[in-house]
Amino acid sequence: MLDFLWHHERHNLMRPANLLSETSDVAEIMTQHSFDVGGEVDLLELEASAVEQRRRSLEEELRAKERRKAKVVNPIEFHLALGDVGAAQFIPTMVWESEPPTSKQIGLLDKFKIDSSQVESKGHASKLISKLMPRMVKKLATPKQLIHLRRMGYPNPEMATFVQAKDFLSRMWRKR
């Protein structure tokens, strides 16, 4: 193909890497490496290198997600820890409840360390916030503390204060 106007630089055309690689991500990495190296390159070696680079980046993404998940509480788990099975499977009944959560709701849920990516609607976010705010005012255990208390067999964990939960969990973790 003759490209006198150098359109291939502005458009994403089929390149040799696209013929070898199974995914567009790997093809893109291969193409970029071939530009960086310049001259002749072994496409098979380039593909192996690109696949390895993509594998490492995917593993890093997974590790980042695992770290994030360890820092936040699943909303269903929070509802179940409170013994509210009905709220754990929230089903919108009004039109406004089906709308996406607002940025303020998401921000508030993030502040309480609730996994906002698991909250699909404005109604569900509202339900969660209506459970979280009174707990904060009464200085009860945080959602994360509540879940740990329940797992460790603390009596009546939903009524434990923040300080009681902190003391109990500190003692339990020291014993380990």
C-alpha positions as CSV (number, residue, x, y, z in Angstrom):
1,M,0.0,0.0,0.0
2,L,1.3,3.4,-0.9
3,D,0.6,6.2,1.6
4,F,1.9,9.4,0.1
5,L,0.0,11.6,2.6
6,W,1.1,9.6,5.7
7,H,-2.4,8.8,6.8
8,H,-1.2,5.7,8.7
9,E,0.2,8.0,11.4
10,R,-3.2,9.5,12.1
11,H,-5.4,6.4,11.7
12,N,-5.3,3.1,13.4
13,L,-4.6,0.9,10.5
14,M,-4.0,-2.9,10.5
15,R,-0.3,-3.5,11.3
16,P,1.7,-6.7,11.3
17,A,1.2,-7.0,15.1
18,N,-2.6,-7.2,14.6
19,L,-2.0,-10.4,12.5
20,L,-0.1,-12.1,15.2
21,S,-1.6,-11.1,18.5
22,E,-4.8,-12.3,19.9
23,T,-5.9,-9.0,21.5
24,S,-5.7,-5.4,20.5
25,D,-4.0,-4.5,23.7
26,V,-1.0,-6.8,22.9
27,A,-1.0,-5.5,19.3
28,E,-0.8,-2.0,20.5
29,I,2.1,-2.7,22.8
30,M,3.9,-4.6,20.0
31,T,3.4,-1.7,17.6
32,Q,4.7,0.8,20.1
33,H,7.8,-1.4,20.9
34,S,8.5,-1.7,17.1
35,F,8.4,2.1,16.8
36,D,10.7,2.5,19.8
37,V,13.2,-0.1,18.5
38,G,13.1,1.0,14.9
39,G,14.5,-1.0,12.0
40,E,13.9,-4.8,11.7
41,V,12.3,-6.6,14.6
42,D,11.4,-10.2,15.3
43,L,7.6,-10.1,15.7
44,L,7.5,-13.4,17.6
45,E,9.9,-12.0,20.2
46,L,8.0,-8.8,20.3
47,E,4.8,-10.6,20.8
48,A,6.2,-12.6,23.7
49,S,7.5,-9.4,25.3
50,A,4.2,-7.6,24.8
51,V,2.2,-10.5,26.3
52,E,4.4,-10.6,29.3
53,Q,4.1,-6.8,29.8
54,R,0.3,-7.0,29.5
55,R,0.2,-9.9,32.0
56,R,2.2,-7.9,34.5
57,S,-0.1,-4.8,34.1
58,L,-3.2,-7.0,34.5
59,E,-1.7,-8.6,37.7
60,E,-1.0,-5.1,39.0
61,E,-4.6,-4.0,38.3
62,L,-5.8,-7.1,40.2
63,R,-3.6,-6.4,43.2
64,A,-4.8,-2.8,43.2
65,K,-8.4,-4.0,43.2
66,E,-7.7,-6.5,46.0
67,R,-6.2,-3.7,48.1
68,R,-9.2,-1.5,47.4
69,K,-11.6,-4.3,48.3
70,A,-9.8,-5.0,51.5
71,K,-10.3,-1.3,52.5
72,V,-14.0,-1.1,51.7
73,V,-17.1,-3.0,52.8
74,N,-19.6,-4.6,50.4
75,P,-23.0,-3.0,51.0
76,I,-24.7,-6.4,51.0
77,E,-22.4,-7.6,53.7
78,F,-23.1,-4.5,55.7
79,H,-26.9,-5.0,55.5
80,L,-26.5,-8.6,56.5
81,A,-24.3,-7.7,59.5
82,L,-27.1,-5.4,60.7
83,G,-29.6,-8.3,60.2
84,D,-31.5,-6.4,57.4
85,V,-31.9,-9.1,54.8
86,G,-34.6,-7.1,53.0
87,A,-32.2,-4.2,52.4
88,A,-29.4,-6.5,51.3
89,Q,-31.5,-7.3,48.1
90,F,-32.7,-3.8,47.4
91,I,-35.4,-3.6,44.7
92,P,-36.5,-0.1,43.6
93,T,-40.2,0.5,44.0
94,M,-40.4,4.2,42.9
95,V,-39.0,5.7,39.7
96,W,-36.5,8.0,41.5
97,E,-35.1,4.9,43.3
98,S,-34.0,3.4,40.0
99,E,-31.9,6.4,39.0
100,P,-28.1,6.2,39.3
101,P,-26.7,7.4,42.7
102,T,-25.7,11.0,42.9
103,S,-22.1,12.1,43.3
104,K,-22.9,13.3,46.8
105,Q,-24.2,9.9,47.7
106,I,-21.2,8.2,46.3
107,G,-18.9,10.6,48.2
108,L,-20.7,9.9,51.4
109,L,-20.6,6.1,50.9
110,D,-16.9,6.3,50.1
111,K,-16.4,8.3,53.3
112,F,-18.0,5.4,55.3
113,K,-15.8,3.0,53.3
114,I,-18.7,1.3,51.6
115,D,-17.9,-0.1,48.2
116,S,-19.9,2.4,46.1
117,S,-19.2,0.5,42.9
118,Q,-21.7,-2.1,44.3
119,V,-24.4,0.5,44.7
120,E,-26.5,0.6,41.6
121,S,-29.3,3.1,42.3
122,K,-30.2,6.2,44.1
123,G,-32.7,4.3,46.3
124,H,-30.1,1.8,47.4
125,A,-27.6,4.5,48.2
126,S,-30.4,6.3,50.2
127,K,-31.2,3.2,52.1
128,L,-27.5,2.7,53.0
129,I,-27.1,6.3,54.1
130,S,-30.2,6.0,56.3
131,K,-28.5,3.2,58.1
132,L,-25.1,4.8,58.3
133,M,-25.9,8.3,59.5
134,P,-27.7,7.3,62.8
135,R,-24.8,4.9,63.5
136,M,-22.4,7.8,63.2
137,V,-24.5,10.1,65.4
138,K,-24.7,7.5,68.1
139,K,-21.0,6.7,67.7
140,L,-21.6,3.1,67.0
141,A,-19.1,0.8,65.3
142,T,-18.1,1.5,61.8
143,P,-19.3,-0.8,59.0
144,K,-15.9,-2.5,58.8
145,Q,-15.7,-2.9,62.6
146,L,-19.3,-4.3,62.6
147,I,-18.4,-7.0,60.1
148,H,-15.3,-8.0,62.1
149,L,-17.2,-8.1,65.3
150,R,-19.9,-10.4,63.8
151,R,-17.2,-12.7,62.4
152,M,-15.5,-12.9,65.8
153,G,-18.6,-13.7,67.7
154,Y,-19.0,-10.4,69.6
155,P,-22.4,-10.4,71.4
156,N,-24.9,-8.0,69.8
157,P,-22.3,-6.3,67.5
158,E,-24.8,-3.9,65.8
159,M,-25.1,-2.1,69.2
160,A,-21.4,-1.9,70.0
161,T,-19.9,1.6,70.1
162,F,-16.9,2.6,68.1
163,V,-14.7,2.5,71.2
164,Q,-16.0,-0.9,72.4
165,A,-15.4,-2.3,68.9
166,K,-11.9,-0.8,68.8
167,D,-11.0,-2.3,72.2
168,F,-12.4,-5.7,71.5
169,L,-10.8,-6.0,68.0
170,S,-7.4,-4.8,69.4
171,R,-7.5,-7.4,72.1
172,M,-8.5,-10.2,69.6
173,W,-5.7,-9.2,67.1
174,R,-3.1,-9.1,69.9
175,K,-4.0,-12.7,70.8
176,R,-3.3,-13.9,67.3
